[in-house]
């Protein structure tokens, strides 16, 4: 488990493990369900507000983050909530 030093939030990523040998149909069903769960959990990471001192690697439209130095999301030295509009960061 990783604790973000700035917010004390416990960040627990999901990592899919190998599926044991099962009937082919059951195995496919379980793998499909796990992939949907994994996608859902990953979307929560994107949706959560994190305190960041550098921009996220792959920002997506609607992503909200708390910008702190040295990251200057707005280009004016300010810190605070910012939202990604698809092309740049804007103050909230």
LOMI-902201 format. One record per residue (C-alpha): chain; residue number from 1; x, y, z. Coordinates in steps of 0.25 Angstrom, whole numbers, plus 5000, padded with zeros to 4 digits. Example, Ala and Ser with C-alpha at 12.3 -4.5 7.8 and 13.67 -1.06 7.14 Angstrom:
mol, seq, c1, c2, c3
A, 1, 5049, 4982, 5031
A, 2, 5055, 4996, 5029
//
This chain:
mol, seq, c1, c2, c3
A, 1, 5000, 5000, 5000
A, 2, 5005, 5014, 4997
A, 3, 5001, 5026, 5005
A, 4, 5001, 5039, 4998
A, 5, 5010, 5048, 5007
A, 6, 5002, 5060, 5004
A, 7, 4988, 5055, 5007
A, 8, 4989, 5043, 5015
A, 9, 4981, 5035, 5005
A, 10, 4983, 5021, 5004
A, 11, 4985, 5017, 4989
A, 12, 4983, 5002, 4986
A, 13, 4984, 4999, 4972
A, 14, 4977, 4986, 4967
A, 15, 4986, 4976, 4959
A, 16, 4979, 4964, 4953
A, 17, 4985, 4951, 4956
A, 18, 4986, 4938, 4948
A, 19, 4973, 4930, 4946
A, 20, 4974, 4916, 4950
A, 21, 4971, 4905, 4941
A, 22, 4956, 4904, 4939
A, 23, 4945, 4900, 4929
A, 24, 4947, 4909, 4917
A, 25, 4934, 4916, 4918
A, 26, 4935, 4918, 4932
A, 27, 4949, 4923, 4931
A, 28, 4945, 4933, 4920
A, 29, 4934, 4938, 4928
A, 30, 4943, 4940, 4940
A, 31, 4953, 4947, 4932
A, 32, 4943, 4957, 4926
A, 33, 4937, 4960, 4939
A, 34, 4951, 4963, 4945
A, 35, 4954, 4972, 4933
A, 36, 4941, 4980, 4935
A, 37, 4945, 4981, 4950
A, 38, 4959, 4986, 4947
A, 39, 4954, 4996, 4938
A, 40, 4944, 5001, 4948
A, 41, 4955, 5002, 4959
A, 42, 4964, 5009, 4950
A, 43, 4954, 5020, 4946
A, 44, 4953, 5023, 4961
A, 45, 4967, 5026, 4961
A, 46, 4965, 5036, 4950
A, 47, 4953, 5042, 4957
A, 48, 4959, 5044, 4971
A, 49, 4965, 5057, 4975
A, 50, 4980, 5056, 4977
A, 51, 4990, 5066, 4982
A, 52, 5001, 5066, 4971
A, 53, 5014, 5073, 4969
A, 54, 5015, 5069, 4955
A, 55, 5004, 5067, 4944
A, 56, 4998, 5053, 4942
A, 57, 5004, 5046, 4930
A, 58, 4991, 5043, 4923
A, 59, 4981, 5054, 4927
A, 60, 4967, 5052, 4922
A, 61, 4956, 5062, 4920
A, 62, 4949, 5065, 4934
A, 63, 4960, 5061, 4942
A, 64, 4961, 5069, 4955
A, 65, 4974, 5070, 4963
A, 66, 4980, 5079, 4974
A, 67, 4992, 5086, 4968
A, 68, 5004, 5089, 4977
A, 69, 5018, 5094, 4974
A, 70, 5027, 5091, 4966
A, 71, 5015, 5088, 4956
A, 72, 5010, 5101, 4951
A, 73, 4997, 5096, 4944
A, 74, 4992, 5110, 4941
A, 75, 5005, 5116, 4938
A, 76, 5004, 5127, 4948
A, 77, 5010, 5121, 4961
A, 78, 4997, 5118, 4968
A, 79, 4993, 5105, 4975
A, 80, 4979, 5099, 4976
A, 81, 4968, 5091, 4969
A, 82, 4970, 5090, 4954
A, 83, 4962, 5083, 4944
A, 84, 4966, 5077, 4931
A, 85, 4957, 5082, 4919
A, 86, 4963, 5073, 4909
A, 87, 4974, 5082, 4904
A, 88, 4979, 5090, 4917
A, 89, 4977, 5092, 4932
A, 90, 4968, 5102, 4937
A, 91, 4965, 5107, 4951
A, 92, 4953, 5102, 4958
//
